[in-house]
Amino acid sequence: MAKKSSWKVWLKRNLLTKDVENDFTAEVSTIGETLRNDDIAARIVAGRSELRLETIQSILAGRDEIVRDAIAQGTAVQDGCVRIAPRVSGNWIGVSHAFDPRTHKLGIDVSPSAELRAVLETVGVEVLGEKDSGAFIGLVTDVTTGKTDGTITPDEDIIVSGDKIKILPEDDAELGVFFVDANGAETRVTRKLTENLPKKLVFRVPSLPAGSYSLKIITRFSNAQHLLNEPRTIIYEFPLVIPQPAPPSV
């Protein structure tokens, strides 16, 4: 059967089998991405529905509430993707033993529907190689003020320190340094980086308005001898803030 789509996976060393060399487990490369109700509603509107986005969002939210209530009542739920069934785990000593939250836990079992199993039959797998998890952004320093508290100055330089943050290849328009605002709009740093090293980047902040931004680096750099097959995204865990300009003195 021809595969209609594929999962791209990274291989991670299996630390539970220390006596076995070259033992790996697979991790789907999009594991951190989540499709939520708002995204589903937007796709329905874009695809084939004349209903308003807000109407579909309301229907999906109502459906979720009904499912949660059914599970709370001990009823299994079956849809076109999964079957959700209530479960109680733990050992019971004697038929008259009462439920004890210290040893018994409430949970759910989720299993794929026949329709979803059929879809999985059409999915191929592409191995990207061994996952390199050492990349990170450790600190951002505003060169103008010397501050490392997350405040930055537009049209001035900042220093970004970390590991494996070098932008390579430099001529790839999909790679680089990006500032992402609260609405998800991205601004790419287009000016040539002053320094582009594995542990240090120095570059000019674009002319951005006051607000809070997420710093994102996309690169294929891994080490001096190796480029990743797929771009890696590194996001600074703290927001960067451009303060409101001070009012003119009177």
N, C-alpha and C positions, 0 to 999 in steps of 0.2 A: 504493500500500500504506500503510495506517495505521501510524504509528510507535508501537511499544509502550513505548519508553523514550527518553531523550534524554541527551546529554552536554552539560553546561554548560561553555562555553569562554570564557576571557579572551583578548583580542587583545593581542599584544606587538609593539612596533615592531621591524621587521627591520633590525638594524644592519648586515647584510651588503650591503644595497643602499642605500648612502648617496646615490646619485644619484636615487633614486626616493622621492618623498614619499608619505605615506599608505600605506606598505607594511607589512603586519602578518603575523605568524604566530599560530597558535592554540595555546593551552595548556589542556588539560582542567582544570577547577577542582579536581578531586579527585586531581590527579597525585601529591600527597604521601601519599595513603592507600594502604595495602597490605593485601590480604587474605592472611593466613598460614594454615598448616595447622591451627592451633588454632582459628582463626575458622571455617574450613571444617568442621571436625569439629563445632563447636558448632551450626552451621547444619543439618548433617545430623541431629543429635540432635533439634533443635527442630522440624525439618520432618517426618521420617517414619521415623526409625530407632529400633528398640528396643535397639540395641547401646549399650553404655556409651561415654561420651565418651573414656575412656582407651583403649578398644579401637580406636575409629576413629582416634585420634591415632597409635596404634602402627601401624595399617595404612598410614596416609598416610606415616609416617616410613619404613616398610619399602619402600614404593613409590618414594620419593625415592632411597633407597639403590640400588635396582635400576636406576633410570634413570641415576644417576650412573655406576654400574659399566658399564652398556651403552655410554654415551658414551665412557668411558675405553677400552673395547674397540673403539671405532670403529663402533659400531652405531647407526643412526638409531632414534629412538623416535617412535611415532605414538600419540596418544591422542585423546580426543574434542574437544580444544581446539587443540592445536598439533602440528606435526611438528618435531622437533629433530634436526638432522643435523650430524655433525662436519665441520669445515672446516680446511684448512691454507691460509694466505695467504702471499703473497710471491713473488718471481720466482726461477725455477730456471734456471741457466745450464748447459745440457748434461744429458743423461739420467743421468750418473753423479755429478751434484752432490749432496752429502750435505745433510741437514737442518742449517740453521744458525740457532740461536735469535736471532742478531742481526738476521737479515733475514726469517726465517720465523716465523709466529705460529700457534698453535693456537687455534681458536675454534669457535663453533657458529652455524648458521643456524636461525632459528626462523620458521616460516610458519604461518598459521592453517589449521585443518582446515576441511573442507567445512561441518561443523556450526557452527563459529564464524563462518565467512563468512556463513552464512545468518542468524545472529543479528545480525551487523553491518548486514544489510539492513533490520532493524527499528528501528535506532537513529536518532533525529533529533538535531539540533544546535541548541542555544539559545545565542546570542551574548550575553554579559553586558556587553560593552563593553571599553574599554581597561584593561588591568591596571595598577594603580598599585602599584609595588613599594617605595615609600618609607617604609612604616610599619615601626617597630621599637621595642623597649624597650631603652634604653641603660643605665640604672642604677636600682637600688632602694636607697633610703636609709631606715634605721630612725630615725624622729624622736626616739625616746626615748634611744637610745644614740649616735646619729650615725654608726653603722657602715654601711659599704657592702659588707661582705664576704659578704652573703647571709643573715646572721642577722637575724631579725625577732622582734618581741614581740607576742604575741596581745593583743587588746583595746587596742592602741595604734596610732598612725598611722604610715604609711610614705609616702614620696614616690617616685613612679615617673616617671622622665623618659625621653623618647624623641621620636618624631615620629608624628603622625597617630594618636594613641592616645585621643583624646577619644571618650567613649561617647555615641553618637547613633544613633537616638533614645533618650532616657533612659527612656522609658516602655515599652520593648520588653523583655519578660521573658526573651527568648532572648539578649539582649546584656548586657554588663557585664564585671565582673572576677571571675575564678574562681581558687580555689586547688585544685590537683589533687594528691591524695596518691599514695603509691607503688602503691596498688592501683587507681588510676584514678578513685577517688571524688572528685566535685567539690563544692566549697563556694562558693556565690556570695556576693559582698559585697552584702548587702541594705540596709545603712545608706547614706543619701544621701552621695555623694562630697563631701568638703570642697572640693576643686578638681577641675574637669573641663575641662581645656584641651587643645588639640592636642598640646602638647609636655610636659604635666605633669598627673599625677593625684595627688591626696592623699586618702587614705581610711583608715578604721579596719580593721585586720586582725581577722577573725572570731575567736571563741574556739575555737582549734584546739589539738589535743593536740601534744605534742612530736613532731617528725619532719621529713622532707624533703618539700617541695612544689614543684610547678611553677606558675608564675604565667601565667595565660592571660587575654588581653583579647579580647573579641569585640565588634566595632563595625561600623557601616556608614558611619562618618565617612571622608570623603576630603579635602574642603576646605570652606571657608565657604559655597560655593555648591552643593556637590554631595554627595549621598549615594550610596553604592554600591547596586546592585540587590540584591546578596547580601552577607550578613555576612562580614567578614574576621576571621580568627583570627590574633592576634599572641602568640607565646610567648617568654618570657624565656629566653635560652639557658643561664642558670645556675640551679641549684636554690636555693630559699629554705628556710632551716632554722630551725625553732623548737627551741631547745635544751631538754634535760631540765632541770626546775627543780632548783635547788641544794638539797641535803639540809639540813634544819634544823640550825642550830648547837647543839651540846650545852653 
